[in-house]
Amino acid sequence: MTAFVPDHPLIRTPDQFGGLLRAQRKAQGLTLEQLSGLSGMGMRFLSELERGKATAELGKALEVAALLGLDCFLVPRAQSAAGKGQSASDDAG
């Protein structure tokens, strides 16, 4: 089986996901206010999402990612380069 080797950072926490969204928004020169207008989502939601709010609505979070030109992939850890060498206890947490 061939390992999936990502070209981009591994995302395992809401903080990491939100940070990536923020970085992409800023790279595109957008303010939260502009993104709010484009997405139809409130600035408070977007700000909380970028700060890694764990209870943010998944569907909306994925919409924001897509609007910013980001695709999300889920890859079995056994097939990812990041999953090589992890112990079973890493998966339990």
C-alpha positions as CSV (number, residue, x, y, z in Angstrom):
1,M,0.0,0.0,0.0
2,T,1.3,3.4,-0.9
3,A,1.5,6.1,1.8
4,F,-0.3,9.4,1.2
5,V,2.3,12.1,1.7
6,P,0.5,15.5,2.2
7,D,2.0,18.6,0.6
8,H,0.3,20.7,3.3
9,P,0.2,20.7,7.1
10,L,-1.5,17.9,9.0
11,I,-4.7,19.2,10.7
12,R,-5.8,17.4,13.8
13,T,-7.2,20.1,16.0
14,P,-9.8,22.9,15.6
15,D,-7.0,25.4,16.4
16,Q,-4.9,24.1,13.4
17,F,-8.0,24.1,11.1
18,G,-8.9,27.7,12.1
19,G,-5.3,28.9,11.8
20,L,-5.1,27.5,8.3
21,L,-8.4,29.3,7.4
22,R,-7.0,32.5,8.8
23,A,-3.7,32.2,6.9
24,Q,-5.6,31.5,3.7
25,R,-7.9,34.4,4.2
26,K,-5.1,36.8,4.9
27,A,-3.1,35.4,1.9
28,Q,-6.0,36.4,-0.3
29,G,-6.1,39.9,1.2
30,L,-9.5,39.5,2.8
31,T,-10.7,41.0,6.0
32,L,-13.2,39.1,8.3
33,E,-15.8,41.7,7.2
34,Q,-15.2,40.9,3.5
35,L,-15.3,37.2,4.1
36,S,-18.5,37.6,6.1
37,G,-20.1,39.4,3.1
38,L,-18.9,36.8,0.6
39,S,-20.0,33.8,2.8
40,G,-23.2,35.2,4.3
41,M,-21.9,34.1,7.7
42,G,-21.5,36.4,10.7
43,M,-18.2,37.9,11.6
44,R,-18.5,36.4,15.1
45,F,-18.8,32.9,13.7
46,L,-15.9,33.4,11.4
47,S,-13.7,34.9,14.1
48,E,-14.5,32.0,16.5
49,L,-13.9,29.5,13.7
50,E,-10.4,31.0,13.0
51,R,-9.6,30.9,16.7
52,G,-10.4,27.2,16.8
53,K,-13.8,27.0,18.4
54,A,-14.3,23.3,18.8
55,T,-18.1,23.5,18.6
56,A,-18.2,25.4,15.3
57,E,-20.7,23.9,12.9
58,L,-18.9,21.5,10.6
59,G,-20.9,22.2,7.5
60,K,-20.3,25.9,7.8
61,A,-16.6,25.4,8.5
62,L,-16.3,23.3,5.3
63,E,-18.2,26.0,3.3
64,V,-15.7,28.6,4.5
65,A,-12.8,26.4,3.5
66,A,-14.2,25.8,0.1
67,L,-14.9,29.5,-0.4
68,L,-11.3,30.2,0.4
69,G,-10.2,27.6,-2.2
70,L,-9.3,24.9,0.3
71,D,-10.1,21.2,-0.2
72,C,-10.4,18.9,2.8
73,F,-9.3,15.2,2.6
74,L,-9.6,12.5,5.2
75,V,-6.9,9.8,4.8
76,P,-6.6,6.6,6.9
77,R,-3.7,7.1,9.2
78,A,-2.2,3.8,8.1
79,Q,-1.9,5.3,4.6
80,S,-0.5,8.6,5.6
81,A,3.2,9.5,6.1
82,A,2.1,11.1,9.4
83,G,0.6,7.9,10.6
84,K,3.9,5.9,10.3
85,G,5.5,5.0,13.6
86,Q,2.6,6.1,15.8
87,S,1.8,3.9,18.8
88,A,-1.7,2.6,19.5
89,S,-1.9,5.0,22.5
90,D,-1.7,7.9,20.1
91,D,-5.0,6.8,18.6
92,A,-6.7,6.3,21.9
93,G,-6.7,10.1,22.9
